[in-house]
Amino acid sequence: MDPSKFLLGLLFFLTTSLSYAQPPLTSYLQSHHFSFSLDSGFNNTTSNQLKLSLKDKKLVLQAEGGSHSLNFYTTLPFVWIRFLHENFGLTHAFFEMGRTTSLLINQYLQTGDTGSMPPAINKTLWRSLYAYNATLPPAQRITTLGPDFESRASYLKAMKLLLPATDSPSDIKQAIDLIKNTSDTLKVCDSIIRINDALKESLTRHKASFQQWLGPNYPIFEGIVLNHRNCNDRYNNRNPNMASNFLGFDAELKDPIYYGELGEAHTLLNNHNTVGAILNRSGPFGGKVAVCNLYCYNCTATEEVSNWPLKKIEPDIIKYFLPLCKPGFTLFDLSGDDPSIKKYREYGQFLIIARDQQ
């Protein structure tokens, strides 16, 4: 055979083969993406993959990406909560709220009384969780935790729930009367802070009286009063405080796994200062935090939809991830050690793309 023809044929074969070969990233993504619906949740294939990927984790953090006001955030957490309860025994979930709001939600989850719910809160998620809890033994039911600042709308209503029916000791009566005699409809932040400051000052001087009178309700009362952030801190850096409060909850509960949903600015693992990153290098949670970030494509909401925390990888998401997504929700498992996904995995081990959603 003419050597030149052989070389030309070999070159043609190699060129043709390479043109049909998939880039490593595309190949990985094709075998590691899973569609799901909010109604039916994760199917068996997705659940089996997640059980493998999450087997050594102690916290699953779902990001609120795109916008805080997207309707599906009233449903998406329940998909995770149900999956984690059925497969990992989850009993506690936390959200971007304080102890007072979680106290009111837990009161509803225990009683079904919608009058105890925080004012103006979307009730869809909690109604789903209440119905689900009704199918479970009491010890297996899910309750919420609140590591963030105290809401001005929940503060007084929740604090009144903690007070015993008996008269308060004389040395703390003046402070307690601030709670009793103030309408729980008060929502002026500075007024709430002044009440809390007075309680803090009294607690410093008369801790034993508070402990004796409040009994089992004292720990949550103390946590509310001594919370280092308040309703004026909405736009300040709350990450260290949320992480510290959560670690305090865990020191008491020692659950094998937790679920949390926070805004995406609080979840990114490659930002040293987020809740996700802080917890991922803290004590028993070191290397055991799984983050699922979220990218919205063609989503509409009452506020501007922005994927700014993922801006640096947004062109790649649109080019490589999005073509694999149908309208609805697609979960990408990026927890593998394939080099082609390294820069995406640094943001979080999972990514959900919500397409054409509200």
Secondary structure by P-SEA (a helix, b strand, c coil): ccaaaaaaaaaaaaaaaaaacccaaaaaaaacbbbbbccccccaaaaaaaaaaaccccbbbbbbcccccccccccaaaaaaaaaaacccccbbbccccaaaaaaaaaaaaccccccccccccaaaaaaaaaaaaacccccccccccccccccccaaaaaaaacccccccccaaaaaaaaaacccccccaaaaaaaaaaaaaaaaccaaaaaaaaccaaaaaaaaaacccccccccccaaaaaaaaaaaaaaaccccbbbbbcccccccccccccaaaaaaacccccccbbbbbbbbccccccccccccccccaaaaaaccccccccccbbbbbcccccccaaaaaaaccbbbbbcccc
